[in-house]
Amino acid sequence: MHEISIAKDLINEIEKSSKGKIPKKIIIGVGKASGIDPKFLKHSFLEHIFPERNWSNVELILESEEPALYCNSCKREIKDLDSLSCPFCNSTDLEIISGNRTYIKEIQY
């Protein structure tokens, strides 16, 4: 379960930017291609990290993000991929441009 280490990294980032203030709401973006299980990530925050910091009133929202790819051959963005090649030009020269990471989207104080 590497979600706990991801949660710890994110909380360290939050604490650095908060300058001692306790957040009221934290929104985390979780890419579907990130390999992170949102249920385990939420559990890591709510059952381990928040209680350690006495953040019982902090609202946590996890927003799921669909992956998007970019075809380096035809220069088009691909939102729906049904195979391992570009649906427009059949190239396999693709790169993930979104939906592959977990990050802090917003912190409200």
ROROVO-406099 format. One line per 3 residues: their letters; for each residue x, y, z of N, C-alpha, C, O. Coordinates in pm, whole numbers, plus 50000, padded with zeros to 5 digits. Atoms other than C-alpha are relative to their C-alpha. Layout:
N
A	X,Y,Z,X,Y,Z,X,Y,Z,X,Y,Z  ...
***
This chain:
109
MHE	50085,49882,50000,50000,50000,50000,50090,50124,50000,50130,50171,50106  49915,49881,50009,50204,50294,49874,49920,50129,50011,49978,50238,50006  50084,49881,49984,49910,50532,49917,50037,50078,50126,50028,50200,50127
ISI	49962,49930,49877,50025,50611,50272,50123,50087,49976,50130,50198,50029  49881,49917,50027,50363,50733,50144,49965,50118,49910,50021,50226,49925  50047,49889,50085,50189,50942,49875,49929,50103,50088,49951,50223,50073
AKD	50072,49910,49910,49960,51088,50143,50097,50079,50087,50077,50198,50110  49901,49931,49918,50262,51171,50361,50074,50107,49920,50100,50216,49970  49935,49900,50086,50434,51347,50070,49908,50120,49977,49952,50234,49982
LIN	50096,49892,50024,50119,51547,49997,49979,50084,50126,49971,50207,50119  50022,49925,49876,50067,51641,50362,50121,50086,50033,50106,50196,50086  49880,49918,49980,50429,51760,50385,49995,50125,49913,50033,50234,49957
EIE	50014,49886,50091,50365,51983,50085,49895,50099,50052,49914,50221,50046  50107,49916,49944,50043,52112,50243,50051,50078,50120,50027,50198,50132  49950,49935,49879,50214,52187,50573,50104,50108,49968,50108,50211,50035
KSS	49903,49897,50040,50496,52377,50400,49930,50126,49952,49972,50237,49984  50068,49883,50055,50252,52603,50219,49903,50065,50099,49866,50181,50081  50101,49948,49907,50013,52647,50515,50057,50095,50105,49983,50174,50163
KGK	49933,49915,49901,50266,52820,50744,49930,49994,50136,49908,50096,50201  50057,50021,49868,50105,52669,51054,49848,50007,50007,49790,49973,50110  50147,49995,50000,49741,52725,50954,49943,49862,49972,50001,49784,49896
IPK	50069,50126,50026,49502,52430,50960,49902,50022,49886,49818,50111,49892  50092,49984,50112,49322,52387,50629,49857,49964,50039,49834,49884,50129  50141,50036,49983,48943,52376,50615,49961,49895,49896,49879,49807,49922
KII	50035,50090,50110,48930,52193,50283,50123,49976,49915,50198,50068,49883  49889,50039,50087,49183,52003,50074,49941,49921,49883,49865,49826,49902  50045,50071,50120,49114,51895,49716,50124,49939,49934,50220,50008,49901
IGV	49890,50075,50060,49342,51628,49572,49952,49944,49866,49847,49882,49858  50027,50060,50130,49345,51535,49203,50066,49864,49994,50185,49850,50025  49947,50136,50008,49388,51161,49149,49977,49949,49857,49865,49919,49817
GKA	50009,50049,50137,49464,51052,48794,49970,49852,49996,50026,49774,50073  50036,50141,50011,49308,50724,48689,50117,49916,49949,50119,49794,49967  49882,50072,50048,49641,50633,48526,50119,50016,50095,50232,49986,50058
SGI	49891,49976,49904,49843,50719,48840,50039,49874,50077,50147,49869,50136  49973,50120,49923,49823,50373,48993,49962,50012,50146,49992,49924,50226  50042,49976,49861,49677,50519,49312,49855,49956,50017,49769,49989,49935
DPK	50136,50039,49967,49369,50363,49469,49940,50111,50087,49984,50131,50200  50057,49888,49924,49152,50659,49580,49946,49960,50138,49955,50038,50233  50053,50044,49869,48989,50455,49860,50112,49987,50103,50097,50029,50217
FLK	49888,50015,49909,49326,50367,50013,50064,50135,50033,50109,50158,50145  49944,49867,49977,49451,50724,49970,49914,50076,50101,49967,50137,50195  50091,49932,49907,49144,50865,50145,50013,49940,50140,50017,50013,50240
HSF	49981,50069,49871,49182,50605,50421,50130,50046,50066,50133,50071,50187  49870,49957,49945,49548,50705,50464,49990,50138,50065,50043,50161,50173  50018,49866,49945,49450,51069,50516,49911,49998,50124,49949,50047,50230
LEH	50101,49989,49895,49139,51021,50730,50029,49915,50123,49993,49953,50234  49977,50090,49888,49255,50731,50947,50140,50009,50060,50162,49964,50172  49862,49997,49950,49627,50799,50983,50055,50143,50011,50098,50185,50119
IFP	49932,49869,50004,49748,51145,50880,49922,50109,50074,49979,50180,50157  50078,49894,49933,49464,51373,50991,49994,49980,50151,50014,50078,50224  50001,50017,49855,49431,51215,51339,50133,50033,50067,50135,50086,50178
ERN	49868,49966,49945,49808,51252,51395,50016,50150,50019,50091,50194,50107  49987,49854,49996,49767,51626,51336,49880,50068,50065,49873,50191,50070  50125,49946,49943,49428,51670,51509,49924,50084,49898,49873,50192,49931
WSN	50073,49932,50108,49273,51774,51177,49865,49933,49977,49830,49902,49863  50127,50073,50012,48936,51612,51246,49894,50076,49922,49801,50014,49870  50101,49921,50071,48740,51898,51087,50040,50038,49858,49969,50115,49793
VEL	49956,49967,50135,48935,51917,50762,49922,49915,49900,49916,49793,49911  50074,50070,50105,48724,51830,50458,50099,49957,49892,50178,50038,49843  49913,50054,50103,48903,51607,50209,49916,49958,49880,49821,49881,49894
ILE	50069,50036,50123,48785,51581,49849,50103,49944,49902,50205,50007,49875  49916,50059,50103,48943,51348,49596,49925,50010,49868,49814,49960,49855  50061,49985,50131,48869,51437,49235,50073,49911,49899,50194,49922,49880
SEE	49944,50093,50097,48922,51167,48975,50025,50071,49867,49943,50153,49824  49967,49940,50129,49092,51268,48649,50025,49892,49896,50105,49800,49916  49983,50093,50111,49064,51079,48324,50135,50024,49932,50181,50138,49926
PAL	49874,49981,50072,49386,51018,48134,49977,50060,49861,49874,50036,49798  49999,49947,50136,49460,51206,47814,50139,49976,49942,50239,49984,50013  49873,50029,50068,49729,51124,47561,50022,50099,49886,49929,50166,49842
YCN	49964,49915,50112,49910,51315,47289,50075,49913,49900,50169,49842,49936  49932,50074,50105,50012,51162,46959,50109,50089,49941,50081,50195,49887  49887,49923,50052,50357,51283,46860,50006,49996,49847,50075,50079,49786
SCK	49998,50010,50146,50296,51176,46500,49902,50098,49935,49940,50176,49848  50100,49913,50064,49971,51355,46413,49966,50123,50083,49884,50205,50043  50014,49881,49914,49988,51609,46698,49858,50022,50053,49815,50136,50069
REI	50136,49989,49949,49639,51534,46828,49990,49946,50142,50064,49855,50181  50028,50047,49865,49509,51490,47180,49897,49889,49992,49802,49895,49914  50088,50116,50000,49338,51162,47255,49940,49986,50140,50012,49972,50238
KDL	50070,50015,49872,49077,51137,47531,49953,49856,50020,49954,49805,50132  50049,50138,49991,48939,50791,47453,50093,49910,49922,50105,49921,49800  49906,50091,50064,49191,50521,47381,49951,49857,50019,49942,49808,50131
DSL	50049,50138,49995,49063,50176,47294,50108,49899,49967,50088,49778,49984  49890,50090,50033,49395,50032,47180,50132,50069,50037,50131,50177,50097  49870,49942,49969,49768,50099,47213,50054,50085,49886,50175,50109,49878
SCP	49957,49914,50110,49777,50315,46901,49901,50115,49983,49788,50109,50030  50081,49880,50022,49642,50654,46795,49879,49965,49911,49895,49901,49807  50119,50029,50081,49283,50630,46666,49995,50084,49872,49915,50055,49782
FCN	50001,49913,50117,49359,50904,46410,50101,49958,49894,50072,49960,49774  49895,50032,50098,49687,50791,46250,50063,49862,50022,50150,49821,49945  49952,50134,49968,49755,50448,46408,50143,49995,50055,50200,49887,50069
STD	49865,49996,49944,50090,50561,46551,50000,49949,50143,49900,49959,50214  49984,50041,49860,50218,50415,46876,50090,50098,50076,50128,50072,50190  49916,49897,49938,50426,50727,46950,49911,50093,50083,49884,50207,50044
LEI	50095,49928,49915,50198,50842,47234,50065,50034,50133,50154,49964,50180  49955,49967,49864,50262,51020,47562,49880,50042,50083,49787,50105,50032  50107,49961,49908,50039,51067,47864,50022,50145,50039,50130,50182,50084
ISG	49987,49858,49966,49970,51437,47919,49919,50039,50123,49940,50146,50180  50074,49973,49876,49723,51418,48206,49935,49872,50050,49923,49773,49977  50065,50116,49941,49551,51179,48442,50094,49893,50050,50052,49782,50080
NRT	49903,50100,49955,49872,51006,48546,50072,50042,50129,50175,49984,50164  49934,49958,49877,49956,51188,48867,49897,50030,50108,49777,50043,50081  50082,49965,49885,49819,51263,49213,50061,50127,50059,50181,50131,50088
YIK	49946,49871,49960,49853,51621,49330,49896,50083,50076,49777,50054,50072  50088,49908,49927,49709,51899,49546,49944,50100,49900,50018,50175,49837  50065,49906,50091,49457,52093,49342,49969,50132,50071,49982,50240,50013
EIQ	50043,49878,49929,49341,52336,49609,50004,49977,50151,49977,49868,50200  50006,50000,49854,49375,52418,49977,49924,50125,50041,49958,50236,49999  50077,49887,49948,49120,52640,50152,50022,50011,50150,50022,49911,50223
Y	49977,49975,49857,49185,52801,50489,49885,50078,50060,49887,50108,50180
***
